[in-house]
Amino acid sequence: MLSTGLPQGAVPKLERPGPLRDRVYEALLELITTRALSPGQHLVESELAGHLGVSRQPVREALQRLNTEGWVDLRPAQGAFVHEPTEAEADQLLTVRTLLEAEAARLAALNADSAGIDALDEIVALGLRAVASDDVDEAVALNARFHAKIMELAGNAVLAELAAQVGRRVRWYHTPVARQRGGKSWAEHRDLITAIVNRDERLAERLMREHTEHTRRSYLEQAKS
């Protein structure tokens, strides 16, 4: 275990090319969204710089950007801390997610082709395998991939852009309940694929609404416990 609480192997490699500050930002954001850096955790510039193999300056710049975007809280005389989302923040974001993804599912039922359906089936198979092996990180990543594919199949660029803005935060909120949702979440994905295959846009919309609502309620229930 590293001194900042990062699991061994959790620190992503900084991809090249691109400005160093952007690569450090992406690395820290990935650590936050996967909860390798947990809500409320103190972020020490020197330690993060050491883990990432960079100087403190790009880390400082990345933390300032993450603060502006609401991922990190900068507290005077205390330093930087991973933001702790309030119940209201989670409820609002996951409610918006439900609206966006329900519409995406409806459009996907109208527009999806056979290749898209095959891609969804493949993701579900991988997701079930991840659940069976209790690989929560992989299950969360595949869940995000499944929903992104639905959004792609919807064929609405504006909708996809809006969904992308909340997608990473959705992953942040989904991670704590991924094990609890487990195979049930992937069974719901299968039902949704069936509705899309049958071109039943209203059923697809309803199933996605129910699916995302289950995640929202699970997160809020866990947050209260």
N, C-alpha and C positions, 0 to 999 in steps of 0.2 A: 504493500500500500504506500503510495506516495504521500508526502507530507501535507499536500492540499486535499487529501482524501480521494485522489483519482485512482481507480483500479489499475493494476499493471496491464499495459497493452491498450488502455483506453485513449491515450493521447494520439490523435490522428497525425499522420505525416503531412507536412505542409506541401501542397502541390505547387509545382512550378509550371509555367511562368505566372506572372501577375504581380502587382505591387505587394510587398511584404505585409503591409498593414491589412490588406484585404484578405490575404491568406491566413493571417493570425485571427482576424475577425471570424472567418468561416470555421476555423478550427475550434475557437472558443464557443461559437454558437452551436456547433455540433455537440460539444461536450455538455452544454446546457440543455439542449433539446432532448438528448438521450439520458439526461439526469446523471451522467457521470460526475458533473458538478451539480449538486443538489440545491434546491431553493433554500435561501438563507445562508449558503456557504460563503465564507470569507474568501475573497480572491486577492491573493498577494502577488503583486506585479513581478517581483523578483523570482518567485517560485514558478509562476506560469511561464516566464521567460526562459527559465532553466529547462522546464519540461519540453518546451517547444523549440529550444535551441536558437533563440533569438535574443536581441537586446530588449531592454524594458520599454523603449520608445514605441515600437509597434504594438506592444501589449497595452500600453497606456492609451494609445489612439483607438485601439479596438474596444477597450472598456468604455471609453467615452461614447463611441458609436452605439455600443450595446445599451448604454444608459439612455441615450436619446430614443432608442427603439423600445425601451421598456423591459429589456432582458436583465439588466443589471441596475442596482441602486448604488449611487455614489453618495456616501454619507460623510459630511465634513468631520475631519479629525479622526475618522474611523477607517475609511477606505471603501473598497468596492465589495459588494455582496450580490450574489445571485438573487434576482427578484423573487419574492414569495407572492404568488398570485392570490388575490382575494377570491372569495366565493362569488362575488358579483362579477369580477373580471372573467372567471371561468364560465359562468352561466351565460354572460353576454356573448362571448366568443363562440361557445359551442352552440348557442341558439342560431347565430348567424351561419355557422357551418351547416346546420341542419337545412336552412333555407336554400343555401347554395347547392348542396349536394343532392337534395331532393329534386331540384330542377335539372341538375346534371343527369341524374338517373332517368328522368322522364325523357330527356333528349337522347340519351344513349339508347333507349328502347326504340327510338325512331330511326337512329342513324348508324348503329353499330353494324359492322360487317363481320364475316366469319372469322377473319384474322383477329379482329378485336375480341371476339368471344373466346377464341382459343387462348389468347393472351390472358384473359381473366381466369379461365380454367387453370392455366398453368400457375398463376399466382396463388390461387386458392389451394392447389395441391402442395405448393411449397409452404404456404402458411400453416396448413394442417400438420405438415412434417415438423415445422418449427415448434408448434404447440406440443406435439407428441414428445419432442426432445427437450421441452421446457426452455427453449431458447427465446427468451422474452425480447431481447434486442432485435433478433431477426424477425420475429413475429410483428413487432411494431413497424420495422422498416417495410416489411411486405404489406402490411395493412395500409401504410401510406402509399405504397406503389399501386395497390388495388384501387384506392380512391382516386389517385392521379390518373389511372387508366380510364376509369369511368368518366372523369372530367374531359379527357382527351377524346373519348368516343362521343361525347355530347356535341362536339364540333362548334362550340361557341367560345370565341377567343376572349370576349369580355368577361364571361363567366369564369373562364379558366384563369384569367389574370386576377380577378377578385379572390378566387379560391387559393391561388398561390400565396396571396398576402397573409392568409390565415393558416395555411397548411402546416407550417413549421410549429406554430403554437398549438395546433390540434395535436400534433405528434407529442408535444411536451405534456399535454394533458392526458393523452391516451396511454403513455408509458406506465403510469402508476396503476392503471386498472387492466392492463393487457392480460396479466395472468388470471385475474378474476373473470374477465370476459371469456378468455380461452377459446375452446372449440365452438362455443355458442356463437361467437362473433363470426367465425368462418362458416358456420351453417347458415347464418343470415346472408353472408356473401353469396353462397350457393343459390339460395332462394332468389336473390336479386338477379343473378345471372339467368336463371330460368325465366324470370319475367322479361328480361331484355331479349332473350332468344325468341320468346313468344310475341314480341312487339307489343307487350301490354304496358303502355306508358303510364297509366294511372296506377297499376299495381307496383311497377318499378318505383314510382315516386313515393308511394305509401310505404313500401318496404324500406327504402332508404331513409325516409323520415323516422320510421320506428327504430331502425338500426342506429342512427346517429343519436337519437333520443336515449337509447339504452346506455350509450357511452356517456352522455351528459349526466344522466341520473347516477350512474355508477361512480363517476368522478365526484359529484357533489356529496353523495352518501359517504364516500371514503373520506372526503375532506372534513366532514362533520364528526367522524368517529375518532 
